[in-house]
């Protein structure tokens, strides 16, 4: 399993699991189809949208680990 950090690109997160888009929608980031947003890091997006990056990292890693377990 890949571990998400504040430096992980949003596009890479979405490629790992498209359902992770719900976490970005919840923080008000609705432009996920835009090439610029896919090239942003998670930390950059959190800063712009006023979201705690560490909390988002934890939520995404927890989500992705549950998805990985379900796929096995």
mmCIF file as Biopython writes it, N, C-alpha, C and O atoms, coordinates in Angstrom:
data_model
#
loop_
_atom_site.group_PDB
_atom_site.id
_atom_site.type_symbol
_atom_site.label_atom_id
_atom_site.label_alt_id
_atom_site.label_comp_id
_atom_site.label_asym_id
_atom_site.label_entity_id
_atom_site.label_seq_id
_atom_site.pdbx_PDB_ins_code
_atom_site.Cartn_x
_atom_site.Cartn_y
_atom_site.Cartn_z
_atom_site.occupancy
_atom_site.B_iso_or_equiv
_atom_site.auth_seq_id
_atom_site.auth_asym_id
_atom_site.pdbx_PDB_model_num
ATOM 1   N N  . UNK A ? 1  ? 0.832   -1.179  0.000   1.0 0.0 1  A 1 
ATOM 2   C CA . UNK A ? 1  ? 0.000   0.000   0.000   1.0 0.0 1  A 1 
ATOM 3   C C  . UNK A ? 1  ? 0.884   1.253   0.000   1.0 0.0 1  A 1 
ATOM 4   O O  . UNK A ? 1  ? 1.913   1.300   0.673   1.0 0.0 1  A 1 
ATOM 5   N N  . UNK A ? 2  ? 0.477   2.234   -0.743  1.0 0.0 2  A 1 
ATOM 6   C CA . UNK A ? 2  ? 1.167   3.521   -0.782  1.0 0.0 2  A 1 
ATOM 7   C C  . UNK A ? 2  ? 0.723   4.357   0.409   1.0 0.0 2  A 1 
ATOM 8   O O  . UNK A ? 2  ? -0.457  4.373   0.757   1.0 0.0 2  A 1 
ATOM 9   N N  . UNK A ? 3  ? 1.661   5.043   1.026   1.0 0.0 3  A 1 
ATOM 10  C CA . UNK A ? 3  ? 1.337   5.928   2.136   1.0 0.0 3  A 1 
ATOM 11  C C  . UNK A ? 3  ? 1.236   7.350   1.619   1.0 0.0 3  A 1 
ATOM 12  O O  . UNK A ? 3  ? 2.139   7.845   0.945   1.0 0.0 3  A 1 
ATOM 13  N N  . UNK A ? 4  ? 0.130   8.000   1.941   1.0 0.0 4  A 1 
ATOM 14  C CA . UNK A ? 4  ? -0.120  9.375   1.535   1.0 0.0 4  A 1 
ATOM 15  C C  . UNK A ? 4  ? 0.603   10.313  2.506   1.0 0.0 4  A 1 
ATOM 16  O O  . UNK A ? 4  ? 0.612   10.092  3.717   1.0 0.0 4  A 1 
ATOM 17  N N  . UNK A ? 5  ? 1.211   11.366  1.942   1.0 0.0 5  A 1 
ATOM 18  C CA . UNK A ? 5  ? 1.820   12.423  2.746   1.0 0.0 5  A 1 
ATOM 19  C C  . UNK A ? 5  ? 1.282   13.759  2.237   1.0 0.0 5  A 1 
ATOM 20  O O  . UNK A ? 5  ? 0.517   13.802  1.273   1.0 0.0 5  A 1 
ATOM 21  N N  . UNK A ? 6  ? 1.684   14.836  2.886   1.0 0.0 6  A 1 
ATOM 22  C CA . UNK A ? 6  ? 1.284   16.173  2.429   1.0 0.0 6  A 1 
ATOM 23  C C  . UNK A ? 6  ? 1.865   16.475  1.051   1.0 0.0 6  A 1 
ATOM 24  O O  . UNK A ? 6  ? 1.357   17.344  0.343   1.0 0.0 6  A 1 
ATOM 25  N N  . UNK A ? 7  ? 2.913   15.772  0.669   1.0 0.0 7  A 1 
ATOM 26  C CA . UNK A ? 7  ? 3.573   16.011  -0.608  1.0 0.0 7  A 1 
ATOM 27  C C  . UNK A ? 7  ? 3.040   15.140  -1.743  1.0 0.0 7  A 1 
ATOM 28  O O  . UNK A ? 7  ? 3.489   15.270  -2.882  1.0 0.0 7  A 1 
ATOM 29  N N  . UNK A ? 8  ? 2.098   14.261  -1.449  1.0 0.0 8  A 1 
ATOM 30  C CA . UNK A ? 8  ? 1.518   13.401  -2.479  1.0 0.0 8  A 1 
ATOM 31  C C  . UNK A ? 8  ? 0.631   14.234  -3.391  1.0 0.0 8  A 1 
ATOM 32  O O  . UNK A ? 8  ? -0.158  15.055  -2.923  1.0 0.0 8  A 1 
ATOM 33  N N  . UNK A ? 9  ? 0.765   14.018  -4.688  1.0 0.0 9  A 1 
ATOM 34  C CA . UNK A ? 9  ? -0.065  14.739  -5.653  1.0 0.0 9  A 1 
ATOM 35  C C  . UNK A ? 9  ? -1.502  14.237  -5.606  1.0 0.0 9  A 1 
ATOM 36  O O  . UNK A ? 9  ? -1.755  13.042  -5.455  1.0 0.0 9  A 1 
ATOM 37  N N  . UNK A ? 10 ? -2.418  15.155  -5.736  1.0 0.0 10 A 1 
ATOM 38  C CA . UNK A ? 10 ? -3.836  14.798  -5.716  1.0 0.0 10 A 1 
ATOM 39  C C  . UNK A ? 10 ? -4.147  13.811  -6.839  1.0 0.0 10 A 1 
ATOM 40  O O  . UNK A ? 10 ? -4.914  12.868  -6.641  1.0 0.0 10 A 1 
ATOM 41  N N  . UNK A ? 11 ? -3.567  14.018  -7.992  1.0 0.0 11 A 1 
ATOM 42  C CA . UNK A ? 11 ? -3.786  13.091  -9.105  1.0 0.0 11 A 1 
ATOM 43  C C  . UNK A ? 11 ? -3.360  11.678  -8.769  1.0 0.0 11 A 1 
ATOM 44  O O  . UNK A ? 11 ? -4.020  10.721  -9.173  1.0 0.0 11 A 1 
ATOM 45  N N  . UNK A ? 12 ? -2.266  11.532  -8.035  1.0 0.0 12 A 1 
ATOM 46  C CA . UNK A ? 12 ? -1.799  10.199  -7.641  1.0 0.0 12 A 1 
ATOM 47  C C  . UNK A ? 12 ? -2.769  9.547   -6.658  1.0 0.0 12 A 1 
ATOM 48  O O  . UNK A ? 12 ? -3.012  8.342   -6.720  1.0 0.0 12 A 1 
ATOM 49  N N  . UNK A ? 13 ? -3.314  10.349  -5.758  1.0 0.0 13 A 1 
ATOM 50  C CA . UNK A ? 13 ? -4.287  9.824   -4.791  1.0 0.0 13 A 1 
ATOM 51  C C  . UNK A ? 13 ? -5.533  9.340   -5.525  1.0 0.0 13 A 1 
ATOM 52  O O  . UNK A ? 13 ? -6.044  8.256   -5.245  1.0 0.0 13 A 1 
ATOM 53  N N  . UNK A ? 14 ? -6.016  10.142  -6.458  1.0 0.0 14 A 1 
ATOM 54  C CA . UNK A ? 14 ? -7.212  9.768   -7.212  1.0 0.0 14 A 1 
ATOM 55  C C  . UNK A ? 14 ? -6.962  8.554   -8.099  1.0 0.0 14 A 1 
ATOM 56  O O  . UNK A ? 14 ? -7.867  7.746   -8.310  1.0 0.0 14 A 1 
ATOM 57  N N  . UNK A ? 15 ? -5.743  8.416   -8.620  1.0 0.0 15 A 1 
ATOM 58  C CA . UNK A ? 15 ? -5.412  7.242   -9.423  1.0 0.0 15 A 1 
ATOM 59  C C  . UNK A ? 15 ? -5.402  5.980   -8.573  1.0 0.0 15 A 1 
ATOM 60  O O  . UNK A ? 15 ? -5.795  4.910   -9.038  1.0 0.0 15 A 1 
ATOM 61  N N  . UNK A ? 16 ? -4.951  6.104   -7.319  1.0 0.0 16 A 1 
ATOM 62  C CA . UNK A ? 16 ? -4.956  4.953   -6.410  1.0 0.0 16 A 1 
ATOM 63  C C  . UNK A ? 16 ? -6.368  4.493   -6.103  1.0 0.0 16 A 1 
ATOM 64  O O  . UNK A ? 16 ? -6.658  3.297   -6.076  1.0 0.0 16 A 1 
ATOM 65  N N  . UNK A ? 17 ? -7.251  5.474   -5.869  1.0 0.0 17 A 1 
ATOM 66  C CA . UNK A ? 17 ? -8.636  5.156   -5.524  1.0 0.0 17 A 1 
ATOM 67  C C  . UNK A ? 17 ? -9.536  6.331   -5.894  1.0 0.0 17 A 1 
ATOM 68  O O  . UNK A ? 17 ? -9.590  7.319   -5.163  1.0 0.0 17 A 1 
ATOM 69  N N  . UNK A ? 18 ? -10.235 6.236   -7.011  1.0 0.0 18 A 1 
ATOM 70  C CA . UNK A ? 18 ? -11.119 7.323   -7.430  1.0 0.0 18 A 1 
ATOM 71  C C  . UNK A ? 18 ? -12.170 7.703   -6.382  1.0 0.0 18 A 1 
ATOM 72  O O  . UNK A ? 18 ? -12.637 8.842   -6.356  1.0 0.0 18 A 1 
ATOM 73  N N  . UNK A ? 19 ? -12.541 6.756   -5.525  1.0 0.0 19 A 1 
ATOM 74  C CA . UNK A ? 19 ? -13.529 7.051   -4.490  1.0 0.0 19 A 1 
ATOM 75  C C  . UNK A ? 19 ? -12.996 8.019   -3.435  1.0 0.0 19 A 1 
ATOM 76  O O  . UNK A ? 19 ? -13.768 8.565   -2.647  1.0 0.0 19 A 1 
ATOM 77  N N  . UNK A ? 20 ? -11.690 8.231   -3.417  1.0 0.0 20 A 1 
ATOM 78  C CA . UNK A ? 20 ? -11.119 9.195   -2.473  1.0 0.0 20 A 1 
ATOM 79  C C  . UNK A ? 20 ? -11.536 10.624  -2.822  1.0 0.0 20 A 1 
ATOM 80  O O  . UNK A ? 20 ? -11.322 11.541  -2.028  1.0 0.0 20 A 1 
ATOM 81  N N  . UNK A ? 21 ? -12.122 10.819  -3.988  1.0 0.0 21 A 1 
ATOM 82  C CA . UNK A ? 21 ? -12.611 12.144  -4.386  1.0 0.0 21 A 1 
ATOM 83  C C  . UNK A ? 21 ? -13.576 12.706  -3.352  1.0 0.0 21 A 1 
ATOM 84  O O  . UNK A ? 21 ? -13.645 13.922  -3.174  1.0 0.0 21 A 1 
ATOM 85  N N  . UNK A ? 22 ? -14.321 11.844  -2.667  1.0 0.0 22 A 1 
ATOM 86  C CA . UNK A ? 22 ? -15.287 12.314  -1.666  1.0 0.0 22 A 1 
ATOM 87  C C  . UNK A ? 22 ? -14.605 13.139  -0.567  1.0 0.0 22 A 1 
ATOM 88  O O  . UNK A ? 22 ? -15.217 14.057  -0.020  1.0 0.0 22 A 1 
ATOM 89  N N  . UNK A ? 23 ? -13.354 12.826  -0.239  1.0 0.0 23 A 1 
ATOM 90  C CA . UNK A ? 23 ? -12.629 13.580  0.787   1.0 0.0 23 A 1 
ATOM 91  C C  . UNK A ? 23 ? -12.313 14.996  0.292   1.0 0.0 23 A 1 
ATOM 92  O O  . UNK A ? 23 ? -12.337 15.955  1.064   1.0 0.0 23 A 1 
ATOM 93  N N  . UNK A ? 24 ? -12.019 15.107  -0.990  1.0 0.0 24 A 1 
ATOM 94  C CA . UNK A ? 24 ? -11.728 16.425  -1.562  1.0 0.0 24 A 1 
ATOM 95  C C  . UNK A ? 24 ? -13.006 17.240  -1.728  1.0 0.0 24 A 1 
ATOM 96  O O  . UNK A ? 24 ? -13.012 18.450  -1.499  1.0 0.0 24 A 1 
ATOM 97  N N  . UNK A ? 25 ? -14.075 16.582  -2.122  1.0 0.0 25 A 1 
ATOM 98  C CA . UNK A ? 25 ? -15.363 17.277  -2.225  1.0 0.0 25 A 1 
ATOM 99  C C  . UNK A ? 25 ? -15.786 17.809  -0.849  1.0 0.0 25 A 1 
ATOM 100 O O  . UNK A ? 25 ? -16.325 18.911  -0.745  1.0 0.0 25 A 1 
ATOM 101 N N  . UNK A ? 26 ? -15.542 17.028  0.193   1.0 0.0 26 A 1 
ATOM 102 C CA . UNK A ? 26 ? -15.930 17.428  1.547   1.0 0.0 26 A 1 
ATOM 103 C C  . UNK A ? 26 ? -15.195 18.688  2.004   1.0 0.0 26 A 1 
ATOM 104 O O  . UNK A ? 26 ? -15.710 19.441  2.831   1.0 0.0 26 A 1 
ATOM 105 N N  . UNK A ? 27 ? -13.988 18.922  1.468   1.0 0.0 27 A 1 
ATOM 106 C CA . UNK A ? 27 ? -13.268 20.135  1.858   1.0 0.0 27 A 1 
ATOM 107 C C  . UNK A ? 27 ? -13.529 21.278  0.891   1.0 0.0 27 A 1 
ATOM 108 O O  . UNK A ? 27 ? -12.903 22.333  0.991   1.0 0.0 27 A 1 
ATOM 109 N N  . UNK A ? 28 ? -14.456 21.075  -0.050  1.0 0.0 28 A 1 
ATOM 110 C CA . UNK A ? 28 ? -14.830 22.148  -0.967  1.0 0.0 28 A 1 
ATOM 111 C C  . UNK A ? 28 ? -14.013 22.188  -2.240  1.0 0.0 28 A 1 
ATOM 112 O O  . UNK A ? 28 ? -14.053 23.175  -2.975  1.0 0.0 28 A 1 
ATOM 113 N N  . UNK A ? 29 ? -13.277 21.136  -2.506  1.0 0.0 29 A 1 
ATOM 114 C CA . UNK A ? 29 ? -12.456 21.078  -3.718  1.0 0.0 29 A 1 
ATOM 115 C C  . UNK A ? 29 ? -13.224 20.288  -4.776  1.0 0.0 29 A 1 
ATOM 116 O O  . UNK A ? 29 ? -13.176 19.058  -4.811  1.0 0.0 29 A 1 
ATOM 117 N N  . UNK A ? 30 ? -13.934 21.021  -5.636  1.0 0.0 30 A 1 
ATOM 118 C CA . UNK A ? 30 ? -14.800 20.385  -6.627  1.0 0.0 30 A 1 
ATOM 119 C C  . UNK A ? 30 ? -14.178 20.329  -8.017  1.0 0.0 30 A 1 
ATOM 120 O O  . UNK A ? 30 ? -14.795 19.803  -8.943  1.0 0.0 30 A 1 
ATOM 121 N N  . UNK A ? 31 ? -12.980 20.854  -8.180  1.0 0.0 31 A 1 
ATOM 122 C CA . UNK A ? 31 ? -12.358 20.970  -9.496  1.0 0.0 31 A 1 
ATOM 123 C C  . UNK A ? 31 ? -11.370 19.834  -9.770  1.0 0.0 31 A 1 
ATOM 124 O O  . UNK A ? 31 ? -10.311 20.080  -10.346 1.0 0.0 31 A 1 
ATOM 125 N N  . UNK A ? 32 ? -11.676 18.638  -9.385  1.0 0.0 32 A 1 
ATOM 126 C CA . UNK A ? 32 ? -10.729 17.533  -9.486  1.0 0.0 32 A 1 
ATOM 127 C C  . UNK A ? 32 ? -10.401 17.128  -10.914 1.0 0.0 32 A 1 
ATOM 128 O O  . UNK A ? 32 ? -9.382  16.480  -11.150 1.0 0.0 32 A 1 
ATOM 129 N N  . UNK A ? 33 ? -11.232 17.491  -11.856 1.0 0.0 33 A 1 
ATOM 130 C CA . UNK A ? 33 ? -10.957 17.165  -13.250 1.0 0.0 33 A 1 
ATOM 131 C C  . UNK A ? 33 ? -9.982  18.125  -13.896 1.0 0.0 33 A 1 
ATOM 132 O O  . UNK A ? 33 ? -9.481  17.860  -14.988 1.0 0.0 33 A 1 
ATOM 133 N N  . UNK A ? 34 ? -9.710  19.228  -13.242 1.0 0.0 34 A 1 
ATOM 134 C CA . UNK A ? 34 ? -8.806  20.242  -13.771 1.0 0.0 34 A 1 
ATOM 135 C C  . UNK A ? 34 ? -7.365  19.743  -13.670 1.0 0.0 34 A 1 
ATOM 136 O O  . UNK A ? 34 ? -6.949  19.288  -12.605 1.0 0.0 34 A 1 
ATOM 137 N N  . UNK A ? 35 ? -6.601  19.820  -14.753 1.0 0.0 35 A 1 
ATOM 138 C CA . UNK A ? 35 ? -5.208  19.358  -14.695 1.0 0.0 35 A 1 
ATOM 139 C C  . UNK A ? 35 ? -4.387  20.059  -13.613 1.0 0.0 35 A 1 
ATOM 140 O O  . UNK A ? 35 ? -3.503  19.445  -13.017 1.0 0.0 35 A 1 
ATOM 141 N N  . UNK A ? 36 ? -4.668  21.325  -13.356 1.0 0.0 36 A 1 
ATOM 142 C CA . UNK A ? 36 ? -3.918  22.053  -12.331 1.0 0.0 36 A 1 
ATOM 143 C C  . UNK A ? 36 ? -4.167  21.464  -10.944 1.0 0.0 36 A 1 
ATOM 144 O O  . UNK A ? 36 ? -3.237  21.341  -10.148 1.0 0.0 36 A 1 
ATOM 145 N N  . UNK A ? 37 ? -5.407  21.101  -10.651 1.0 0.0 37 A 1 
ATOM 146 C CA . UNK A ? 37 ? -5.698  20.559  -9.319  1.0 0.0 37 A 1 
ATOM 147 C C  . UNK A ? 37 ? -5.071  19.180  -9.141  1.0 0.0 37 A 1 
ATOM 148 O O  . UNK A ? 37 ? -4.630  18.842  -8.042  1.0 0.0 37 A 1 
ATOM 149 N N  . UNK A ? 38 ? -5.026  18.392  -10.187 1.0 0.0 38 A 1 
ATOM 150 C CA . UNK A ? 38 ? -4.424  17.062  -10.090 1.0 0.0 38 A 1 
ATOM 151 C C  . UNK A ? 38 ? -2.921  17.154  -9.856  1.0 0.0 38 A 1 
ATOM 152 O O  . UNK A ? 38 ? -2.318  16.215  -9.336  1.0 0.0 38 A 1 
ATOM 153 N N  . UNK A ? 39 ? -2.311  18.272  -10.232 1.0 0.0 39 A 1 
ATOM 154 C CA . UNK A ? 39 ? -0.886  18.455  -10.048 1.0 0.0 39 A 1 
ATOM 155 C C  . UNK A ? 39 ? -0.521  19.109  -8.727  1.0 0.0 39 A 1 
ATOM 156 O O  . UNK A ? 39 ? 0.660   19.263  -8.415  1.0 0.0 39 A 1 
ATOM 157 N N  . UNK A ? 40 ? -1.524  19.496  -7.948  1.0 0.0 40 A 1 
ATOM 158 C CA . UNK A ? 40 ? -1.276  20.082  -6.628  1.0 0.0 40 A 1 
ATOM 159 C C  . UNK A ? 40 ? -0.955  18.979  -5.631  1.0 0.0 40 A 1 
ATOM 160 O O  . UNK A ? 40 ? -1.396  17.839  -5.773  1.0 0.0 40 A 1 
ATOM 161 N N  . UNK A ? 41 ? -0.186  19.342  -4.632  1.0 0.0 41 A 1 
ATOM 162 C CA . UNK A ? 41 ? 0.032   18.384  -3.545  1.0 0.0 41 A 1 
ATOM 163 C C  . UNK A ? 41 ? -1.155  18.466  -2.586  1.0 0.0 41 A 1 
ATOM 164 O O  . UNK A ? 41 ? -1.913  19.436  -2.588  1.0 0.0 41 A 1 
ATOM 165 N N  . UNK A ? 42 ? -1.293  17.448  -1.788  1.0 0.0 42 A 1 
ATOM 166 C CA . UNK A ? 42 ? -2.346  17.434  -0.783  1.0 0.0 42 A 1 
ATOM 167 C C  . UNK A ? 42 ? -2.170  18.610  0.169   1.0 0.0 42 A 1 
ATOM 168 O O  . UNK A ? 42 ? -3.147  19.254  0.551   1.0 0.0 42 A 1 
ATOM 169 N N  . UNK A ? 43 ? -0.935  18.890  0.549   1.0 0.0 43 A 1 
ATOM 170 C CA . UNK A ? 43 ? -0.654  20.004  1.455   1.0 0.0 43 A 1 
ATOM 171 C C  . UNK A ? 43 ? -1.065  21.346  0.868   1.0 0.0 43 A 1 
ATOM 172 O O  . UNK A ? 43 ? -1.621  22.188  1.573   1.0 0.0 43 A 1 
ATOM 173 N N  . UNK A ? 44 ? -0.796  21.551  -0.417  1.0 0.0 44 A 1 
ATOM 174 C CA . UNK A ? 44 ? -1.186  22.799  -1.080  1.0 0.0 44 A 1 
ATOM 175 C C  . UNK A ? 44 ? -2.702  22.949  -1.093  1.0 0.0 44 A 1 
ATOM 176 O O  . UNK A ? 44 ? -3.225  24.022  -0.791  1.0 0.0 44 A 1 
ATOM 177 N N  . UNK A ? 45 ? -3.398  21.889  -1.440  1.0 0.0 45 A 1 
ATOM 178 C CA . UNK A ? 45 ? -4.862  21.940  -1.501  1.0 0.0 45 A 1 
ATOM 179 C C  . UNK A ? 45 ? -5.455  22.220  -0.128  1.0 0.0 45 A 1 
ATOM 180 O O  . UNK A ? 45 ? -6.394  23.006  -0.001  1.0 0.0 45 A 1 
ATOM 181 N N  . UNK A ? 46 ? -4.913  21.582  0.891   1.0 0.0 46 A 1 
ATOM 182 C CA . UNK A ? 46 ? -5.413  21.805  2.249   1.0 0.0 46 A 1 
ATOM 183 C C  . UNK A ? 46 ? -5.187  23.251  2.683   1.0 0.0 46 A 1 
ATOM 184 O O  . UNK A ? 46 ? -6.053  23.853  3.317   1.0 0.0 46 A 1 
ATOM 185 N N  . UNK A ? 47 ? -4.043  23.800  2.348   1.0 0.0 47 A 1 
ATOM 186 C CA . UNK A ? 47 ? -3.742  25.173  2.714   1.0 0.0 47 A 1 
ATOM 187 C C  . UNK A ? 47 ? -4.743  26.134  2.053   1.0 0.0 47 A 1 
ATOM 188 O O  . UNK A ? 47 ? -5.274  27.026  2.716   1.0 0.0 47 A 1 
ATOM 189 N N  . UNK A ? 48 ? -4.996  25.956  0.776   1.0 0.0 48 A 1 
ATOM 190 C CA . UNK A ? 48 ? -5.906  26.830  0.035   1.0 0.0 48 A 1 
ATOM 191 C C  . UNK A ? 48 ? -7.333  26.725  0.572   1.0 0.0 48 A 1 
ATOM 192 O O  . UNK A ? 48 ? -8.060  27.717  0.615   1.0 0.0 48 A 1 
ATOM 193 N N  . UNK A ? 49 ? -7.727  25.521  0.979   1.0 0.0 49 A 1 
ATOM 194 C CA . UNK A ? 49 ? -9.110  25.287  1.409   1.0 0.0 49 A 1 
ATOM 195 C C  . UNK A ? 49 ? -9.284  25.332  2.925   1.0 0.0 49 A 1 
ATOM 196 O O  . UNK A ? 49 ? -10.366 25.040  3.433   1.0 0.0 49 A 1 
ATOM 197 N N  . UNK A ? 50 ? -8.224  25.698  3.651   1.0 0.0 50 A 1 
ATOM 198 C CA . UNK A ? 50 ? -8.336  25.851  5.096   1.0 0.0 50 A 1 
ATOM 199 C C  . UNK A ? 50 ? -8.592  24.563  5.849   1.0 0.0 50 A 1 
ATOM 200 O O  . UNK A ? 50 ? -9.334  24.543  6.832   1.0 0.0 50 A 1 
ATOM 201 N N  . UNK A ? 51 ? -7.975  23.486  5.385   1.0 0.0 51 A 1 
ATOM 202 C CA . UNK A ? 51 ? -8.158  22.168  5.995   1.0 0.0 51 A 1 
ATOM 203 C C  . UNK A ? 51 ? -6.842  21.752  6.650   1.0 0.0 51 A 1 
ATOM 204 O O  . UNK A ? 51 ? -5.767  22.019  6.113   1.0 0.0 51 A 1 
ATOM 205 N N  . UNK A ? 52 ? -6.927  21.106  7.798   1.0 0.0 52 A 1 
ATOM 206 C CA . UNK A ? 52 ? -5.744  20.592  8.489   1.0 0.0 52 A 1 
ATOM 207 C C  . UNK A ? 52 ? -5.150  19.449  7.659   1.0 0.0 52 A 1 
ATOM 208 O O  . UNK A ? 52 ? -5.766  18.394  7.501   1.0 0.0 52 A 1 
ATOM 209 N N  . UNK A ? 53 ? -3.954  19.675  7.137   1.0 0.0 53 A 1 
ATOM 210 C CA . UNK A ? 53 ? -3.324  18.701  6.239   1.0 0.0 53 A 1 
ATOM 211 C C  . UNK A ? 53 ? -3.028  17.383  6.944   1.0 0.0 53 A 1 
ATOM 212 O O  . UNK A ? 53 ? -3.213  16.316  6.360   1.0 0.0 53 A 1 
ATOM 213 N N  . UNK A ? 54 ? -2.573  17.444  8.189   1.0 0.0 54 A 1 
ATOM 214 C CA . UNK A ? 54 ? -2.255  16.209  8.914   1.0 0.0 54 A 1 
ATOM 215 C C  . UNK A ? 54 ? -3.510  15.352  9.124   1.0 0.0 54 A 1 
ATOM 216 O O  . UNK A ? 54 ? -3.465  14.127  9.005   1.0 0.0 54 A 1 
ATOM 217 N N  . UNK A ? 55 ? -4.609  16.006  9.434   1.0 0.0 55 A 1 
ATOM 218 C CA . UNK A ? 55 ? -5.870  15.273  9.613   1.0 0.0 55 A 1 
ATOM 219 C C  . UNK A ? 55 ? -6.305  14.626  8.298   1.0 0.0 55 A 1 
ATOM 220 O O  . UNK A ? 55 ? -6.765  13.484  8.279   1.0 0.0 55 A 1 
ATOM 221 N N  . UNK A ? 56 ? -6.154  15.367  7.203   1.0 0.0 56 A 1 
ATOM 222 C CA . UNK A ? 56 ? -6.529  14.829  5.894   1.0 0.0 56 A 1 
ATOM 223 C C  . UNK A ? 56 ? -5.636  13.652  5.514   1.0 0.0 56 A 1 
ATOM 224 O O  . UNK A ? 56 ? -6.120  12.666  4.960   1.0 0.0 56 A 1 
ATOM 225 N N  . UNK A ? 57 ? -4.353  13.742  5.801   1.0 0.0 57 A 1 
ATOM 226 C CA . UNK A ? 57 ? -3.419  12.645  5.539   1.0 0.0 57 A 1 
ATOM 227 C C  . UNK A ? 57 ? -3.870  11.396  6.297   1.0 0.0 57 A 1 
ATOM 228 O O  . UNK A ? 57 ? -3.904  10.302  5.735   1.0 0.0 57 A 1 
ATOM 229 N N  . UNK A ? 58 ? -4.213  11.564  7.568   1.0 0.0 58 A 1 
ATOM 230 C CA . UNK A ? 58 ? -4.670  10.421  8.370   1.0 0.0 58 A 1 
ATOM 231 C C  . UNK A ? 58 ? -5.950  9.818   7.812   1.0 0.0 58 A 1 
ATOM 232 O O  . UNK A ? 58 ? -6.073  8.597   7.713   1.0 0.0 58 A 1 
ATOM 233 N N  . UNK A ? 59 ? -6.904  10.667  7.447   1.0 0.0 59 A 1 
ATOM 234 C CA . UNK A ? 59 ? -8.176  10.169  6.912   1.0 0.0 59 A 1 
ATOM 235 C C  . UNK A ? 59 ? -7.970  9.398   5.616   1.0 0.0 59 A 1 
ATOM 236 O O  . UNK A ? 59 ? -8.538  8.323   5.425   1.0 0.0 59 A 1 
ATOM 237 N N  . UNK A ? 60 ? -7.151  9.955   4.726   1.0 0.0 60 A 1 
ATOM 238 C CA . UNK A ? 60 ? -6.914  9.287   3.443   1.0 0.0 60 A 1 
ATOM 239 C C  . UNK A ? 60 ? -6.164  7.975   3.622   1.0 0.0 60 A 1 
ATOM 240 O O  . UNK A ? 60 ? -6.506  6.979   2.984   1.0 0.0 60 A 1 
ATOM 241 N N  . UNK A ? 61 ? -5.153  7.955   4.475   1.0 0.0 61 A 1 
ATOM 242 C CA . UNK A ? 61 ? -4.423  6.704   4.707   1.0 0.0 61 A 1 
ATOM 243 C C  . UNK A ? 61 ? -5.317  5.643   5.326   1.0 0.0 61 A 1 
ATOM 244 O O  . UNK A ? 61 ? -5.227  4.467   4.972   1.0 0.0 61 A 1 
ATOM 245 N N  . UNK A ? 62 ? -6.172  6.047   6.239   1.0 0.0 62 A 1 
ATOM 246 C CA . UNK A ? 62 ? -7.115  5.103   6.847   1.0 0.0 62 A 1 
ATOM 247 C C  . UNK A ? 62 ? -8.057  4.556   5.776   1.0 0.0 62 A 1 
ATOM 248 O O  . UNK A ? 62 ? -8.296  3.350   5.708   1.0 0.0 62 A 1 
ATOM 249 N N  . UNK A ? 63 ? -8.585  5.439   4.948   1.0 0.0 63 A 1 
ATOM 250 C CA . UNK A ? 63 ? -9.491  5.021   3.871   1.0 0.0 63 A 1 
ATOM 251 C C  . UNK A ? 63 ? -8.785  4.067   2.911   1.0 0.0 63 A 1 
ATOM 252 O O  . UNK A ? 63 ? -9.313  3.003   2.586   1.0 0.0 63 A 1 
ATOM 253 N N  . UNK A ? 64 ? -7.584  4.453   2.455   1.0 0.0 64 A 1 
ATOM 254 C CA . UNK A ? 64 ? -6.875  3.627   1.480   1.0 0.0 64 A 1 
ATOM 255 C C  . UNK A ? 64 ? -6.460  2.280   2.053   1.0 0.0 64 A 1 
ATOM 256 O O  . UNK A ? 64 ? -6.407  1.289   1.324   1.0 0.0 64 A 1 
ATOM 257 N N  . UNK A ? 65 ? -6.165  2.229   3.350   1.0 0.0 65 A 1 
ATOM 258 C CA . UNK A ? 65 ? -5.819  0.931   3.941   1.0 0.0 65 A 1 
ATOM 259 C C  . UNK A ? 65 ? -7.050  0.025   4.007   1.0 0.0 65 A 1 
ATOM 260 O O  . UNK A ? 65 ? -6.929  -1.191  3.855   1.0 0.0 65 A 1 
ATOM 261 N N  . UNK A ? 66 ? -8.221  0.598   4.230   1.0 0.0 66 A 1 
ATOM 262 C CA . UNK A ? 66 ? -9.439  -0.218  4.246   1.0 0.0 66 A 1 
ATOM 263 C C  . UNK A ? 66 ? -9.795  -0.691  2.847   1.0 0.0 66 A 1 
ATOM 264 O O  . UNK A ? 66 ? -10.322 -1.792  2.683   1.0 0.0 66 A 1 
ATOM 265 N N  . UNK A ? 67 ? -9.520  0.114   1.849   1.0 0.0 67 A 1 
ATOM 266 C CA . UNK A ? 67 ? -9.764  -0.271  0.453   1.0 0.0 67 A 1 
ATOM 267 C C  . UNK A ? 67 ? -8.806  -1.387  0.060   1.0 0.0 67 A 1 
ATOM 268 O O  . UNK A ? 67 ? -9.205  -2.346  -0.601  1.0 0.0 67 A 1 
ATOM 269 N N  . UNK A ? 68 ? -7.534  -1.265  0.465   1.0 0.0 68 A 1 
ATOM 270 C CA . UNK A ? 68 ? -6.528  -2.290  0.149   1.0 0.0 68 A 1 
ATOM 271 C C  . UNK A ? 68 ? -6.896  -3.632  0.762   1.0 0.0 68 A 1 
ATOM 272 O O  . UNK A ? 68 ? -6.746  -4.675  0.124   1.0 0.0 68 A 1 
ATOM 273 N N  . UNK A ? 69 ? -7.377  -3.603  1.999   1.0 0.0 69 A 1 
ATOM 274 C CA . UNK A ? 69 ? -7.772  -4.837  2.686   1.0 0.0 69 A 1 
ATOM 275 C C  . UNK A ? 69 ? -8.969  -5.456  1.981   1.0 0.0 69 A 1 
ATOM 276 O O  . UNK A ? 69 ? -9.031  -6.675  1.825   1.0 0.0 69 A 1 
ATOM 277 N N  . UNK A ? 70 ? -9.906  -4.644  1.560   1.0 0.0 70 A 1 
ATOM 278 C CA . UNK A ? 70 ? -11.106 -5.148  0.883   1.0 0.0 70 A 1 
ATOM 279 C C  . UNK A ? 70 ? -10.768 -5.781  -0.461  1.0 0.0 70 A 1 
ATOM 280 O O  . UNK A ? 70 ? -11.441 -6.721  -0.883  1.0 0.0 70 A 1 
ATOM 281 N N  . UNK A ? 71 ? -9.734  -5.281  -1.144  1.0 0.0 71 A 1 
ATOM 282 C CA . UNK A ? 71 ? -9.360  -5.817  -2.449  1.0 0.0 71 A 1 
ATOM 283 C C  . UNK A ? 71 ? -8.599  -7.122  -2.355  1.0 0.0 71 A 1 
ATOM 284 O O  . UNK A ? 71 ? -8.522  -7.863  -3.335  1.0 0.0 71 A 1 
ATOM 285 N N  . UNK A ? 72 ? -8.033  -7.418  -1.190  1.0 0.0 72 A 1 
ATOM 286 C CA . UNK A ? 72 ? -7.216  -8.637  -1.038  1.0 0.0 72 A 1 
ATOM 287 C C  . UNK A ? 72 ? -8.061  -9.864  -0.881  1.0 0.0 72 A 1 
ATOM 288 O O  . UNK A ? 72 ? -7.530  -10.966 -0.743  1.0 0.0 72 A 1 
#
